[in-house]
Amino acid sequence: MRRREKWLIAVVIVVVLAVAIRAALPTLIRDRVNDQLQALEDYDGHIDDVDLSLIRGAYRIDNIQIVKTGSGQPVPFFSSDRIDFSVEWRSLLHGSLVSEAEFFNPNVNFVKAENEQQSQTGKGVNWADRFEQLFPFKFNTVRVHNGTVTFTAPGISTRDAIKATRLEGELTNLTNVVDSGKETFAGFRADAQVLDGGSVKVSGSVDPLEAKPTFDVNLQLRNVKLPQVNPWLRQYIKADAEAGDFELYLELAAADGKFKGYAKPILEHVNIYSSEEPEENVLKRIWEGLVDFAANVLENDEKEQVAARIPFTGTIENPKTSILETIVSVLHNAFVSAFARSLEGSISVRAVRDNLKDIGEPAADKDQKNGKDKKSDAKKEPDKKGDKKRTEEPDFGPKRNT
């Protein structure tokens, strides 16, 4: 056999092997992904198919579903028509080999039930780590197209669930490929439609490499009609809204185990009780009247607006809300002026770190400080018998944690 013929045969064999491997790879990848999804704790998953694009270093997952095992919920926890994973070629210009992912028509269904077994909240699984296992390189960019997020609580039927649709979102610079010089270098943004006419926008930044949560979040919820949430109002405050508009503005930042922020809900043209429609349940009618009376008393007469700035600060483990400041804020709005309809821009990671002493001390710092105090107290002369020092703060009633 001539040498040229031997080379030709070798090339043919290599080509045949390459074609065979290429044909087998989608099945191998599909089986591997299914094995990973079925190994999830408390959850089970499945994908239908995988399609490869070796030229651009990518592959596509078709029809993925993840369900909570044993919960009996009628909807999966997560599903998506398609997920594309690929190498992020533009990051190669910065000398980094990272990847990007795009979700098409994803659906997430959060269900808070009467017990933990029936609840479907994603708790118990580190989804970020599981997500990283689906591609050999770290993800730097994640995009969502036409997503849907649904939330249901006890006493609320599936048709009355709070739903965000047409969700478009993006996470960028997760691996700090582009050095922005910021403490929270990864950015995120999302916007969606809620409750048949309302809109929500979320934006901010985060440091995904920091051990303690470090982030800065801004949220705007606008044009929500209160009658849209009547099932929730009936369930949790035992009242109905016949009219009213709702908006919410929120800023929240966290750093070094502490967080600080505020929520600014605004109610306009509220009509929770109407005497024109008789209510057979006398107790419910009385309750609706009280709710409507409170809304009218606290309403800004000029703009027919009820609003409050609700500040909250604390540690990640023990969040707290200042009820006193909330009441003062409501009364200020009622009798002085209405709040401006915009984010203040007063909350940031830097603001949290600059005010750590006002937010609270970590438990370890408190223990260390208490130890020093005890040593210094031991050096002092003991108090006379019968004398007692009052070190407790006055009790102003029960504290409310949220």
C-alpha positions as CSV (number, residue, x, y, z in Angstrom):
1,M,0.0,0.0,0.0
2,R,1.3,3.3,-1.0
3,R,2.2,5.9,1.6
4,R,-0.3,8.4,0.2
5,E,-3.1,5.8,0.5
6,K,-2.2,5.2,4.1
7,W,-2.5,8.9,4.9
8,L,-5.8,9.0,3.2
9,I,-7.1,6.1,5.2
10,A,-5.9,7.7,8.4
11,V,-7.7,11.0,7.6
12,V,-10.9,9.1,6.8
13,I,-10.7,7.3,10.1
14,V,-10.1,10.5,12.0
15,V,-13.1,12.2,10.2
16,V,-15.3,9.2,10.9
17,L,-14.3,9.2,14.6
18,A,-14.9,13.0,14.8
19,V,-18.3,12.6,13.3
20,A,-19.2,9.7,15.6
21,I,-18.1,11.7,18.7
22,R,-20.0,14.7,17.5
23,A,-23.1,12.6,17.0
24,A,-22.8,11.0,20.4
25,L,-21.9,14.2,22.4
26,P,-25.5,15.6,22.6
27,T,-26.7,12.4,24.1
28,L,-23.8,12.2,26.5
29,I,-24.3,15.8,27.6
30,R,-28.1,15.3,28.0
31,D,-27.6,12.2,30.2
32,R,-25.0,14.0,32.3
33,V,-27.3,17.0,32.9
34,N,-30.2,14.8,33.7
35,D,-28.1,12.9,36.2
36,Q,-27.1,16.1,37.9
37,L,-30.7,17.3,38.0
38,Q,-32.0,14.1,39.5
39,A,-29.3,14.3,42.2
40,L,-30.7,17.5,43.6
41,E,-31.7,17.4,47.2
42,D,-35.5,17.7,47.7
43,Y,-35.9,18.4,43.9
44,D,-35.9,16.5,40.7
45,G,-35.3,17.7,37.2
46,H,-35.3,16.6,33.5
47,I,-34.3,18.0,30.1
48,D,-35.6,16.8,26.7
49,D,-32.7,17.5,24.4
50,V,-29.3,19.1,23.8
51,D,-27.9,20.8,20.7
52,L,-24.2,21.5,20.2
53,S,-22.5,24.4,18.3
54,L,-18.8,23.5,18.6
55,I,-17.7,26.4,16.3
56,R,-18.8,29.0,18.8
57,G,-18.2,26.9,21.9
58,A,-21.8,26.6,22.9
59,Y,-24.6,24.1,23.6
60,R,-28.3,24.5,24.1
61,I,-30.7,22.8,26.5
62,D,-34.3,22.3,25.4
63,N,-37.3,22.0,27.7
64,I,-36.0,21.9,31.2
65,Q,-38.2,21.3,34.3
66,I,-37.4,21.2,38.0
67,V,-40.0,20.1,40.5
68,K,-40.2,19.9,44.3
69,T,-40.4,16.2,45.2
70,G,-43.3,15.3,47.5
71,S,-44.8,18.7,47.6
72,G,-47.9,17.9,45.5
73,Q,-47.8,21.3,43.8
74,P,-49.5,21.5,40.4
75,V,-46.7,23.6,38.8
76,P,-43.0,22.9,38.6
77,F,-40.6,25.1,40.6
78,F,-38.7,26.0,37.4
79,S,-39.1,25.5,33.7
80,S,-37.6,27.0,30.6
81,D,-38.1,26.4,26.9
82,R,-34.5,26.9,26.1
83,I,-31.1,27.7,27.8
84,D,-28.1,28.7,25.8
85,F,-24.6,28.3,27.2
86,S,-21.6,29.7,25.4
87,V,-18.1,31.0,25.7
88,E,-18.1,34.8,26.1
89,W,-15.8,35.7,23.3
90,R,-15.6,39.5,24.1
91,S,-14.1,38.7,27.5
92,L,-11.1,37.0,25.8
93,L,-10.0,40.5,24.9
94,H,-9.5,41.0,28.6
95,G,-7.6,37.7,28.9
96,S,-10.4,35.8,30.7
97,L,-12.0,32.6,29.5
98,V,-15.6,32.8,30.9
99,S,-19.0,32.0,29.7
100,E,-22.5,33.4,29.3
101,A,-26.0,32.0,29.6
102,E,-29.4,33.0,28.2
103,F,-32.7,31.8,29.5
104,F,-35.7,31.9,27.1
105,N,-39.3,31.9,28.5
106,P,-38.2,30.8,31.9
107,N,-40.9,30.3,34.6
108,V,-40.3,30.3,38.4
109,N,-43.2,29.3,40.7
110,F,-42.7,30.2,44.4
111,V,-45.3,28.5,46.7
112,K,-45.5,29.2,50.4
113,A,-47.6,26.5,51.9
114,E,-48.9,25.6,55.4
115,N,-45.8,23.4,56.0
116,E,-42.2,23.1,54.7
117,Q,-42.8,19.9,52.8
118,Q,-45.6,21.5,50.6
119,S,-43.7,24.8,50.2
120,Q,-41.8,25.3,47.0
121,T,-39.4,28.2,47.6
122,G,-36.0,26.8,46.3
123,K,-34.7,26.5,49.9
124,G,-32.2,23.7,50.5
125,V,-30.3,23.9,47.2
126,N,-27.4,26.1,46.3
127,W,-28.7,26.9,42.8
128,A,-25.7,29.1,41.9
129,D,-23.3,26.1,42.4
130,R,-25.6,23.7,40.5
131,F,-25.9,26.2,37.7
132,E,-22.1,26.5,37.5
133,Q,-21.8,22.7,37.0
134,L,-23.6,22.8,33.7
135,F,-20.7,24.5,31.8
136,P,-16.9,24.1,32.2
137,F,-16.2,27.8,32.6
138,K,-17.5,30.3,35.1
139,F,-20.4,32.4,34.1
140,N,-19.8,36.1,33.6
141,T,-23.1,37.2,32.1
142,V,-26.6,35.8,32.5
143,R,-29.6,37.1,30.6
144,V,-33.4,36.4,30.9
145,H,-35.9,36.8,28.1
146,N,-39.6,36.9,28.6
147,G,-39.6,35.3,32.0
148,T,-42.5,34.8,34.4
149,V,-42.3,34.7,38.3
150,T,-45.3,33.6,40.3
151,F,-45.8,33.7,44.1
152,T,-48.6,32.0,46.0
153,A,-49.2,31.9,49.8
154,P,-51.5,30.0,52.1
155,G,-55.2,30.7,51.5
156,I,-54.4,32.1,48.0
157,S,-55.5,30.1,44.9
158,T,-53.3,29.7,41.9
159,R,-55.4,32.0,39.8
160,D,-55.0,34.8,42.4
161,A,-51.2,34.4,42.7
162,I,-49.0,37.5,42.3
163,K,-47.4,37.2,38.9
164,A,-44.6,39.1,37.1
165,T,-44.6,38.6,33.4
166,R,-42.5,39.7,30.4
167,L,-39.5,39.7,32.6
168,E,-36.3,41.0,31.0
169,G,-33.2,40.9,33.1
170,E,-29.4,40.8,33.0
171,L,-26.5,40.0,35.3
172,T,-23.1,41.3,34.1
173,N,-19.4,41.2,35.1
174,L,-20.0,38.4,37.7
175,T,-16.3,37.4,37.5
176,N,-15.0,41.0,37.6
177,V,-13.5,40.7,34.1
178,V,-14.0,44.4,33.7
179,D,-12.4,46.2,36.7
180,S,-15.0,48.9,37.5
181,G,-13.2,50.0,40.7
182,K,-16.5,49.5,42.6
183,E,-16.9,47.4,45.8
184,T,-19.9,45.8,44.2
185,F,-18.6,45.2,40.7
186,A,-21.3,42.9,39.3
187,G,-24.4,44.8,38.0
188,F,-28.0,43.6,37.6
189,R,-31.2,45.0,36.2
190,A,-34.7,43.6,35.5
191,D,-38.1,45.0,34.6
192,A,-41.5,43.2,34.3
193,Q,-45.2,43.7,34.2
194,V,-47.2,42.8,37.3
195,L,-50.9,42.4,38.2
196,D,-52.3,43.3,34.8
197,G,-51.1,46.8,34.3
198,G,-48.5,47.5,37.0
199,S,-44.7,47.6,36.4
200,V,-41.7,46.8,38.4
201,K,-38.0,47.7,37.9
202,V,-35.1,46.4,39.9
203,S,-31.5,47.5,39.5
204,G,-28.3,47.5,41.5
205,S,-24.9,45.9,42.1
206,V,-23.4,43.0,44.1
207,D,-20.1,41.5,45.0
208,P,-20.6,37.8,44.3
209,L,-17.1,36.9,45.6
210,E,-17.6,38.4,49.1
211,A,-18.3,35.9,51.8
212,K,-20.8,38.2,53.6
213,P,-23.7,39.5,51.4
214,T,-22.6,42.8,49.8
215,F,-25.1,44.5,47.5
216,D,-27.0,47.7,46.7
217,V,-30.6,47.3,45.4
218,N,-33.2,49.8,44.1
219,L,-36.8,48.8,43.4
220,Q,-39.7,50.7,41.9
221,L,-43.3,49.2,41.8
222,R,-45.8,51.4,40.0
223,N,-49.4,51.6,38.7
224,V,-50.8,48.7,40.8
225,K,-54.6,48.7,41.2
226,L,-55.6,47.7,44.7
227,P,-58.6,45.7,43.6
228,Q,-56.2,43.4,41.8
229,V,-54.9,42.2,45.1
230,N,-58.3,41.8,46.9
231,P,-57.8,38.0,47.5
232,W,-54.6,38.9,49.5
233,L,-56.4,41.8,51.3
234,R,-59.2,39.5,52.3
235,Q,-56.8,36.8,53.5
236,Y,-54.5,39.0,55.5
237,I,-56.3,42.2,56.6
238,K,-59.9,41.0,56.2
239,A,-61.0,43.8,53.9
240,D,-61.8,44.6,50.3
241,A,-60.5,47.5,48.1
242,E,-63.0,48.9,45.6
243,A,-60.6,51.5,44.3
244,G,-57.0,52.7,44.9
245,D,-53.6,52.9,43.3
246,F,-50.4,51.5,44.9
247,E,-46.8,52.3,44.4
248,L,-43.6,51.2,46.2
249,Y,-40.1,52.6,46.2
250,L,-37.3,50.7,48.0
251,E,-33.6,51.0,48.5
252,L,-31.5,48.4,50.4
253,A,-27.8,47.9,50.8
254,A,-25.8,45.4,52.8
255,A,-22.1,45.1,53.8
256,D,-20.1,43.4,56.5
257,G,-23.1,41.4,57.8
258,K,-25.2,44.6,58.2
259,F,-28.0,46.1,56.1
260,K,-29.7,49.4,55.8
261,G,-32.6,50.7,53.7
262,Y,-36.1,52.0,53.5
263,A,-39.4,51.2,51.9
264,K,-41.7,53.9,50.7
265,P,-45.3,52.6,50.0
266,I,-47.8,55.1,48.5
267,L,-51.5,54.7,48.4
268,E,-53.8,57.0,46.3
269,H,-57.6,57.3,45.9
270,V,-58.2,54.5,48.3
271,N,-61.7,53.2,48.8
272,I,-61.7,50.1,51.0
273,Y,-65.2,50.4,52.3
274,S,-68.4,51.5,50.5
275,S,-71.8,51.8,52.2
276,E,-73.5,51.5,48.9
277,E,-72.9,47.7,48.8
278,P,-74.4,46.0,51.9
279,E,-72.2,43.5,53.6
280,E,-74.0,40.6,55.3
281,N,-71.1,39.9,57.7
282,V,-71.5,42.6,60.4
283,L,-68.0,42.1,61.8
284,K,-66.4,42.3,58.4
285,R,-68.4,45.5,57.7
286,I,-67.1,47.1,60.9
287,W,-63.5,46.1,60.1
288,E,-63.7,47.5,56.6
289,G,-65.1,50.7,58.1
290,L,-62.2,51.0,60.5
291,V,-59.6,50.3,57.7
292,D,-61.3,53.0,55.5
293,F,-61.4,55.4,58.4
294,A,-57.7,55.0,59.1
295,A,-56.9,55.5,55.5
296,N,-58.9,58.7,55.3
297,V,-57.4,60.1,58.5
298,L,-53.9,59.5,57.4
299,E,-54.5,60.7,53.8
300,N,-52.8,63.8,52.5
301,D,-55.8,66.0,51.6
302,E,-54.2,67.8,48.7
303,K,-53.0,64.8,46.8
304,E,-55.4,62.2,48.3
305,Q,-52.3,60.2,49.1
306,V,-51.3,57.9,51.9
307,A,-47.6,57.2,52.2
308,A,-44.9,56.2,54.7
309,R,-41.1,56.0,54.7
310,I,-40.4,52.8,56.5
311,P,-36.7,52.6,57.5
312,F,-35.0,49.3,58.5
313,T,-31.5,48.5,59.7
314,G,-29.9,45.5,61.3
315,T,-27.7,42.5,60.9
316,I,-28.4,39.9,58.2
317,E,-29.4,37.4,60.9
318,N,-31.7,39.7,62.8
319,P,-33.5,42.3,60.7
320,K,-35.6,44.9,62.5
321,T,-37.9,47.7,61.6
322,S,-38.3,51.0,63.6
323,I,-42.1,51.2,64.3
324,L,-41.7,54.6,65.9
325,E,-40.1,56.1,62.9
326,T,-42.7,54.6,60.7
327,I,-45.6,56.1,62.6
328,V,-43.8,59.5,62.6
329,S,-43.3,59.2,58.9
330,V,-47.0,58.4,58.2
331,L,-48.2,61.4,60.3
332,H,-45.6,63.7,58.6
333,N,-47.0,62.8,55.2
334,A,-50.6,63.1,56.4
335,F,-50.3,66.6,57.9
336,V,-47.3,68.2,56.2
337,S,-46.5,67.1,52.7
338,A,-46.6,64.1,50.4
339,F,-43.5,62.2,49.5
340,A,-41.7,62.8,46.2
341,R,-42.2,60.0,43.7
342,S,-38.6,59.1,43.2
343,L,-35.8,57.1,44.8
344,E,-33.8,59.2,47.2
345,G,-30.4,57.7,46.3
346,S,-29.5,57.8,50.0
347,I,-28.7,54.1,50.5
348,S,-25.5,52.5,49.3
349,V,-22.8,50.0,50.4
350,R,-20.6,52.9,51.5
351,A,-23.5,54.4,53.6
352,V,-23.9,51.0,55.4
353,R,-20.2,50.7,56.2
354,D,-20.0,54.4,57.3
355,N,-22.8,53.8,59.8
356,L,-22.0,50.3,61.1
357,K,-22.0,51.6,64.7
358,D,-25.6,52.8,64.3
359,I,-26.7,49.5,62.8
360,G,-25.3,47.1,65.4
361,E,-22.2,45.1,66.2
362,P,-21.4,41.5,65.2
363,A,-21.9,39.0,68.1
364,A,-18.2,38.3,68.3
365,D,-17.4,42.0,68.7
366,K,-20.1,42.3,71.4
367,D,-18.7,39.3,73.3
368,Q,-15.2,40.8,73.1
369,K,-16.4,44.1,74.3
370,N,-18.4,42.6,77.1
371,G,-15.3,40.7,78.2
372,K,-13.3,43.9,78.4
373,D,-16.1,45.5,80.4
374,K,-16.2,42.7,82.9
375,K,-12.4,42.9,83.4
376,S,-12.6,46.7,84.0
377,D,-15.6,46.3,86.3
378,A,-13.7,43.7,88.4
379,K,-11.1,46.4,89.1
380,K,-13.7,48.7,90.6
381,E,-14.8,48.6,94.2
382,P,-17.9,46.6,94.8
383,D,-21.2,48.5,95.5
384,K,-22.5,48.8,98.9
385,K,-24.8,46.0,100.0
386,G,-28.4,46.7,99.0
387,D,-27.5,49.1,96.2
388,K,-28.5,48.0,92.7
389,K,-27.6,49.6,89.4
390,R,-30.3,49.8,86.8
391,T,-28.6,48.7,83.5
392,E,-31.8,47.7,81.7
393,E,-33.4,50.0,79.2
394,P,-37.0,51.1,79.9
395,D,-39.5,48.7,78.5
396,F,-41.6,50.5,75.8
397,G,-43.5,47.4,74.9
398,P,-42.9,44.4,72.6
399,K,-40.5,44.9,69.8
400,R,-41.5,43.9,66.3
401,N,-39.2,41.9,64.1
402,T,-39.6,41.5,60.4
